[in-house]
Amino acid sequence: MFSELDYRRLCWHSRRGMLELDLLLMPFVQHHFKALDLEYQLLYKQLLESEDQDLFSWLMLRVDPPDRGLGKIVPLILEKVTRS
């Protein structure tokens, strides 16, 4: 389980250098992260370790993430954020 400090760190790391990423990641972490199963929370944390260019390509569905787990969290982010 993530502590409040861990959550605040994830919020901070969700702020990226690209506006397009901020518009997807910030609402996701603020409105949906805490309700996720631990597996998906850990996948989100792993996703944030990726480079902005890779994140952008994955979230724009230009390229599939090389990791199977990341391939599970990317569509979830898009679903949650575009549905909100």
N, CA, C and O atoms as a GROMACS GRO file, in nm:
protein
  336
    1MET      N    1   0.084  -0.118   0.000
    1MET     CA    2   0.000   0.000   0.000
    1MET      C    3   0.088   0.125   0.000
    1MET      O    4   0.196   0.127   0.061
    2PHE      N    5   0.042   0.225  -0.067
    2PHE     CA    6   0.118   0.349  -0.078
    2PHE      C    7   0.078   0.445   0.034
    2PHE      O    8  -0.040   0.464   0.062
    3SER      N    9   0.178   0.503   0.097
    3SER     CA   10   0.152   0.602   0.201
    3SER      C   11   0.114   0.734   0.135
    3SER      O   12   0.125   0.750   0.014
    4GLU      N   13   0.070   0.827   0.215
    4GLU     CA   14   0.035   0.960   0.162
    4GLU      C   15   0.159   1.028   0.103
    4GLU      O   16   0.150   1.097   0.002
    5LEU      N   17   0.273   1.007   0.165
    5LEU     CA   18   0.398   1.063   0.112
    5LEU      C   19   0.432   1.000  -0.024
    5LEU      O   20   0.472   1.070  -0.117
    6ASP      N   21   0.416   0.869  -0.034
    6ASP     CA   22   0.438   0.801  -0.163
    6ASP      C   23   0.345   0.858  -0.269
    6ASP      O   24   0.386   0.884  -0.382
    7TYR      N   25   0.219   0.877  -0.233
    7TYR     CA   26   0.121   0.931  -0.326
    7TYR      C   27   0.161   1.072  -0.372
    7TYR      O   28   0.153   1.102  -0.491
    8ARG      N   29   0.204   1.155  -0.281
    8ARG     CA   30   0.247   1.291  -0.318
    8ARG      C   31   0.368   1.287  -0.411
    8ARG      O   32   0.379   1.369  -0.502
    9ARG      N   33   0.457   1.194  -0.387
    9ARG     CA   34   0.573   1.178  -0.477
    9ARG      C   35   0.529   1.136  -0.616
    9ARG      O   36   0.581   1.186  -0.716
   10LEU      N   37   0.433   1.044  -0.621
   10LEU     CA   38   0.381   1.001  -0.752
   10LEU      C   39   0.314   1.118  -0.825
   10LEU      O   40   0.328   1.133  -0.946
   11CYS      N   41   0.242   1.200  -0.750
   11CYS     CA   42   0.180   1.319  -0.810
   11CYS      C   43   0.288   1.410  -0.867
   11CYS      O   44   0.275   1.462  -0.978
   12TRP      N   45   0.392   1.429  -0.792
   12TRP     CA   46   0.501   1.515  -0.838
   12TRP      C   47   0.568   1.457  -0.964
   12TRP      O   48   0.595   1.530  -1.059
   13HIS      N   49   0.592   1.327  -0.963
   13HIS     CA   50   0.658   1.263  -1.078
   13HIS      C   51   0.565   1.250  -1.198
   13HIS      O   52   0.611   1.226  -1.310
   14SER      N   53   0.436   1.266  -1.176
   14SER     CA   54   0.340   1.264  -1.286
   14SER      C   55   0.346   1.394  -1.366
   14SER      O   56   0.299   1.399  -1.480
   15ARG      N   57   0.402   1.497  -1.308
   15ARG     CA   58   0.421   1.623  -1.380
   15ARG      C   59   0.544   1.606  -1.467
   15ARG      O   60   0.656   1.592  -1.418
   16ARG      N   61   0.521   1.609  -1.596
   16ARG     CA   62   0.629   1.583  -1.691
   16ARG      C   63   0.666   1.712  -1.764
   16ARG      O   64   0.611   1.818  -1.735
   17GLY      N   65   0.757   1.700  -1.856
   17GLY     CA   66   0.799   1.817  -1.932
   17GLY      C   67   0.714   1.846  -2.054
   17GLY      O   68   0.739   1.943  -2.125
   18MET      N   69   0.613   1.762  -2.078
   18MET     CA   70   0.528   1.779  -2.195
   18MET      C   71   0.384   1.802  -2.151
   18MET      O   72   0.331   1.727  -2.069
   19LEU      N   73   0.321   1.903  -2.205
   19LEU     CA   74   0.183   1.935  -2.170
   19LEU      C   75   0.091   1.816  -2.198
   19LEU      O   76   0.002   1.787  -2.118
   20GLU      N   77   0.112   1.749  -2.310
   20GLU     CA   78   0.025   1.636  -2.346
   20GLU      C   79   0.030   1.526  -2.239
   20GLU      O   80  -0.072   1.465  -2.208
   21LEU      N   81   0.147   1.503  -2.184
   21LEU     CA   82   0.159   1.402  -2.078
   21LEU      C   83   0.094   1.450  -1.950
   21LEU      O   84   0.026   1.374  -1.881
   22ASP      N   85   0.114   1.576  -1.916
   22ASP     CA   86   0.053   1.632  -1.796
   22ASP      C   87  -0.099   1.621  -1.802
   22ASP      O   88  -0.164   1.594  -1.701
   23LEU      N   89  -0.156   1.643  -1.920
   23LEU     CA   90  -0.302   1.639  -1.936
   23LEU      C   91  -0.359   1.499  -1.919
   23LEU      O   92  -0.478   1.483  -1.893
   24LEU      N   93  -0.277   1.398  -1.935
   24LEU     CA   94  -0.322   1.260  -1.913
   24LEU      C   95  -0.284   1.209  -1.775
   24LEU      O   96  -0.367   1.150  -1.705
   25LEU      N   97  -0.160   1.230  -1.736
   25LEU     CA   98  -0.111   1.170  -1.612
   25LEU      C   99  -0.162   1.238  -1.486
   25LEU      O  100  -0.195   1.171  -1.388
   26MET      N  101  -0.169   1.369  -1.487
   26MET     CA  102  -0.213   1.439  -1.366
   26MET      C  103  -0.358   1.405  -1.328
   26MET      O  104  -0.382   1.372  -1.212
   27PRO      N  105  -0.454   1.412  -1.420
   27PRO     CA  106  -0.590   1.374  -1.381
   27PRO      C  107  -0.600   1.226  -1.338
   27PRO      O  108  -0.675   1.191  -1.248
   28PHE      N  109  -0.522   1.142  -1.405
   28PHE     CA  110  -0.525   1.000  -1.369
   28PHE      C  111  -0.478   0.980  -1.226
   28PHE      O  112  -0.547   0.914  -1.148
   29VAL      N  113  -0.365   1.034  -1.191
   29VAL     CA  114  -0.312   1.012  -1.056
   29VAL      C  115  -0.399   1.082  -0.951
   29VAL      O  116  -0.416   1.029  -0.841
   30GLN      N  117  -0.453   1.196  -0.983
   30GLN     CA  118  -0.534   1.270  -0.885
   30GLN      C  119  -0.671   1.208  -0.862
   30GLN      O  120  -0.722   1.211  -0.750
   31HIS      N  121  -0.732   1.152  -0.966
   31HIS     CA  122  -0.870   1.106  -0.955
   31HIS      C  123  -0.888   0.955  -0.954
   31HIS      O  124  -0.994   0.906  -0.916
   32HIS      N  125  -0.788   0.880  -0.996
   32HIS     CA  126  -0.809   0.736  -1.011
   32HIS      C  127  -0.706   0.649  -0.941
   32HIS      O  128  -0.734   0.533  -0.911
   33PHE      N  129  -0.587   0.702  -0.915
   33PHE     CA  130  -0.478   0.619  -0.864
   33PHE      C  131  -0.515   0.548  -0.734
   33PHE      O  132  -0.492   0.427  -0.722
   34LYS      N  133  -0.570   0.617  -0.638
   34LYS     CA  134  -0.596   0.558  -0.507
   34LYS      C  135  -0.698   0.444  -0.512
   34LYS      O  136  -0.698   0.358  -0.424
   35ALA      N  137  -0.783   0.442  -0.613
   35ALA     CA  138  -0.885   0.337  -0.626
   35ALA      C  139  -0.832   0.212  -0.699
   35ALA      O  140  -0.903   0.112  -0.706
   36LEU      N  141  -0.712   0.218  -0.751
   36LEU     CA  142  -0.655   0.106  -0.825
   36LEU      C  143  -0.612  -0.006  -0.732
   36LEU      O  144  -0.578   0.016  -0.616
   37ASP      N  145  -0.612  -0.128  -0.787
   37ASP     CA  146  -0.552  -0.241  -0.716
   37ASP      C  147  -0.402  -0.214  -0.703
   37ASP      O  148  -0.344  -0.139  -0.781
   38LEU      N  149  -0.340  -0.277  -0.604
   38LEU     CA  150  -0.198  -0.258  -0.581
   38LEU      C  151  -0.116  -0.291  -0.706
   38LEU      O  152  -0.017  -0.224  -0.735
   39GLU      N  153  -0.156  -0.394  -0.781
   39GLU     CA  154  -0.084  -0.431  -0.903
   39GLU      C  155  -0.076  -0.312  -1.000
   39GLU      O  156   0.030  -0.282  -1.054
   40TYR      N  157  -0.188  -0.246  -1.020
   40TYR     CA  158  -0.191  -0.133  -1.113
   40TYR      C  159  -0.121  -0.011  -1.056
   40TYR      O  160  -0.062   0.067  -1.131
   41GLN      N  161  -0.126   0.007  -0.926
   41GLN     CA  162  -0.050   0.116  -0.864
   41GLN      C  163   0.099   0.097  -0.887
   41GLN      O  164   0.171   0.192  -0.919
   42LEU      N  165   0.145  -0.025  -0.872
   42LEU     CA  166   0.287  -0.055  -0.894
   42LEU      C  167   0.324  -0.038  -1.042
   42LEU      O  168   0.434   0.008  -1.074
   43LEU      N  169   0.234  -0.076  -1.131
   43LEU     CA  170   0.259  -0.056  -1.274
   43LEU      C  171   0.267   0.092  -1.307
   43LEU      O  172   0.350   0.133  -1.388
   44TYR      N  173   0.181   0.172  -1.246
   44TYR     CA  174   0.186   0.317  -1.271
   44TYR      C  175   0.319   0.374  -1.223
   44TYR      O  176   0.381   0.455  -1.291
   45LYS      N  177   0.362   0.331  -1.106
   45LYS     CA  178   0.492   0.377  -1.055
   45LYS      C  179   0.603   0.337  -1.151
   45LYS      O  180   0.694   0.417  -1.177
   46GLN      N  181   0.598   0.216  -1.203
   46GLN     CA  182   0.697   0.170  -1.300
   46GLN      C  183   0.690   0.254  -1.428
   46GLN      O  184   0.793   0.289  -1.485
   47LEU      N  185   0.570   0.285  -1.472
   47LEU     CA  186   0.551   0.365  -1.592
   47LEU      C  187   0.620   0.500  -1.580
   47LEU      O  188   0.680   0.549  -1.675
   48LEU      N  189   0.612   0.560  -1.462
   48LEU     CA  190   0.671   0.692  -1.441
   48LEU      C  191   0.823   0.692  -1.449
   48LEU      O  192   0.884   0.799  -1.460
   49GLU      N  193   0.884   0.576  -1.445
   49GLU     CA  194   1.029   0.566  -1.458
   49GLU      C  195   1.074   0.576  -1.603
   49GLU      O  196   1.193   0.583  -1.631
   50SER      N  197   0.979   0.576  -1.695
   50SER     CA  198   1.009   0.580  -1.838
   50SER      C  199   1.038   0.722  -1.885
   50SER      O  200   1.001   0.820  -1.820
   51GLU      N  201   1.104   0.731  -1.998
   51GLU     CA  202   1.136   0.860  -2.059
   51GLU      C  203   1.010   0.923  -2.118
   51GLU      O  204   0.919   0.852  -2.162
   52ASP      N  205   1.005   1.055  -2.119
   52ASP     CA  206   0.888   1.126  -2.170
   52ASP      C  207   0.856   1.087  -2.314
   52ASP      O  208   0.738   1.072  -2.349
   53GLN      N  209   0.955   1.072  -2.397
   53GLN     CA  210   0.931   1.038  -2.538
   53GLN      C  211   0.864   0.901  -2.550
   53GLN      O  212   0.776   0.882  -2.633
   54ASP      N  213   0.906   0.807  -2.466
   54ASP     CA  214   0.844   0.675  -2.467
   54ASP      C  215   0.701   0.684  -2.417
   54ASP      O  216   0.610   0.628  -2.478
   55LEU      N  217   0.680   0.754  -2.307
   55LEU     CA  218   0.545   0.772  -2.253
   55LEU      C  219   0.452   0.834  -2.358
   55LEU      O  220   0.340   0.788  -2.376
   56PHE      N  221   0.500   0.936  -2.425
   56PHE     CA  222   0.420   1.002  -2.526
   56PHE      C  223   0.382   0.905  -2.637
   56PHE      O  224   0.266   0.900  -2.678
   57SER      N  225   0.477   0.828  -2.686
   57SER     CA  226   0.449   0.731  -2.792
   57SER      C  227   0.348   0.626  -2.748
   57SER      O  228   0.260   0.588  -2.825
   58TRP      N  229   0.362   0.578  -2.624
   58TRP     CA  230   0.269   0.477  -2.575
   58TRP      C  231   0.130   0.534  -2.554
   58TRP      O  232   0.031   0.472  -2.593
   59LEU      N  233   0.121   0.652  -2.492
   59LEU     CA  234  -0.009   0.710  -2.460
   59LEU      C  235  -0.081   0.765  -2.584
   59LEU      O  236  -0.202   0.782  -2.582
   60MET      N  237  -0.007   0.792  -2.689
   60MET     CA  238  -0.068   0.833  -2.815
   60MET      C  239  -0.095   0.712  -2.905
   60MET      O  240  -0.138   0.726  -3.020
   61LEU      N  241  -0.068   0.593  -2.850
   61LEU     CA  242  -0.090   0.465  -2.919
   61LEU      C  243  -0.013   0.452  -3.049
   61LEU      O  244  -0.057   0.387  -3.144
   62ARG      N  245   0.102   0.516  -3.054
   62ARG     CA  246   0.190   0.505  -3.171
   62ARG      C  247   0.273   0.378  -3.166
   62ARG      O  248   0.304   0.317  -3.269
   63VAL      N  249   0.310   0.338  -3.045
   63VAL     CA  250   0.395   0.221  -3.022
   63VAL      C  251   0.343   0.151  -2.897
   63VAL      O  252   0.301   0.217  -2.802
   64ASP      N  253   0.347   0.020  -2.896
   64ASP     CA  254   0.312  -0.056  -2.776
   64ASP      C  255   0.430  -0.056  -2.679
   64ASP      O  256   0.544  -0.066  -2.722
   65PRO      N  257   0.402  -0.046  -2.551
   65PRO     CA  258   0.511  -0.056  -2.453
   65PRO      C  259   0.579  -0.192  -2.464
   65PRO      O  260   0.512  -0.292  -2.489
   66PRO      N  261   0.710  -0.197  -2.445
   66PRO     CA  262   0.781  -0.325  -2.457
   66PRO      C  263   0.752  -0.420  -2.342
   66PRO      O  264   0.770  -0.541  -2.356
   67ASP      N  265   0.708  -0.368  -2.231
   67ASP     CA  266   0.681  -0.448  -2.112
   67ASP      C  267   0.531  -0.482  -2.106
   67ASP      O  268   0.446  -0.394  -2.125
   68ARG      N  269   0.500  -0.607  -2.080
   68ARG     CA  270   0.361  -0.651  -2.077
   68ARG      C  271   0.279  -0.577  -1.970
   68ARG      O  272   0.163  -0.543  -1.993
   69GLY      N  273   0.339  -0.553  -1.856
   69GLY     CA  274   0.270  -0.481  -1.749
   69GLY      C  275   0.236  -0.339  -1.790
   69GLY      O  276   0.125  -0.292  -1.766
   70LEU      N  277   0.331  -0.272  -1.851
   70LEU     CA  278   0.304  -0.136  -1.896
   70LEU      C  279   0.196  -0.136  -2.004
   70LEU      O  280   0.121  -0.040  -2.017
   71GLY      N  281   0.191  -0.245  -2.080
   71GLY     CA  282   0.086  -0.260  -2.179
   71GLY      C  283  -0.052  -0.272  -2.117
   71GLY      O  284  -0.153  -0.253  -2.186
   72LYS      N  285  -0.059  -0.303  -1.988
   72LYS     CA  286  -0.187  -0.310  -1.916
   72LYS      C  287  -0.227  -0.174  -1.859
   72LYS      O  288  -0.345  -0.141  -1.854
   73ILE      N  289  -0.129  -0.096  -1.815
   73ILE     CA  290  -0.162   0.030  -1.748
   73ILE      C  291  -0.192   0.142  -1.849
   73ILE      O  292  -0.275   0.228  -1.821
   74VAL      N  293  -0.127   0.140  -1.963
   74VAL     CA  294  -0.149   0.247  -2.063
   74VAL      C  295  -0.295   0.256  -2.105
   74VAL      O  296  -0.352   0.365  -2.100
   75PRO      N  297  -0.359   0.145  -2.148
   75PRO     CA  298  -0.500   0.158  -2.187
   75PRO      C  299  -0.590   0.197  -2.071
   75PRO      O  300  -0.692   0.264  -2.090
   76LEU      N  301  -0.554   0.155  -1.950
   76LEU     CA  302  -0.633   0.193  -1.834
   76LEU      C  303  -0.628   0.344  -1.812
   76LEU      O  304  -0.731   0.406  -1.785
   77ILE      N  305  -0.510   0.403  -1.824
   77ILE     CA  306  -0.497   0.548  -1.810
   77ILE      C  307  -0.583   0.617  -1.914
   77ILE      O  308  -0.658   0.709  -1.881
   78LEU      N  309  -0.573   0.575  -2.037
   78LEU     CA  310  -0.650   0.638  -2.145
   78LEU      C  311  -0.800   0.623  -2.122
   78LEU      O  312  -0.877   0.717  -2.144
   79GLU      N  313  -0.841   0.506  -2.078
   79GLU     CA  314  -0.984   0.484  -2.052
   79GLU      C  315  -1.036   0.574  -1.941
   79GLU      O  316  -1.139   0.639  -1.956
   80LYS      N  317  -0.963   0.576  -1.830
   80LYS     CA  318  -1.008   0.655  -1.714
   80LYS      C  319  -1.009   0.805  -1.743
   80LYS      O  320  -1.102   0.875  -1.704
   81VAL      N  321  -0.906   0.853  -1.810
   81VAL     CA  322  -0.894   0.997  -1.832
   81VAL      C  323  -0.992   1.045  -1.940
   81VAL      O  324  -1.051   1.152  -1.926
   82THR      N  325  -1.009   0.968  -2.045
   82THR     CA  326  -1.101   1.012  -2.150
   82THR      C  327  -1.246   0.995  -2.111
   82THR      O  328  -1.334   1.060  -2.168
   83ARG      N  329  -1.274   0.908  -2.015
   83ARG     CA  330  -1.410   0.887  -1.966
   83ARG      C  331  -1.450   0.991  -1.863
   83ARG      O  332  -1.569   1.015  -1.842
   84SER      N  333  -1.354   1.052  -1.798
   84SER     CA  334  -1.383   1.149  -1.690
   84SER      C  335  -1.434   1.280  -1.744
   84SER      O  336  -1.462   1.371  -1.667
   0.00000   0.00000   0.00000
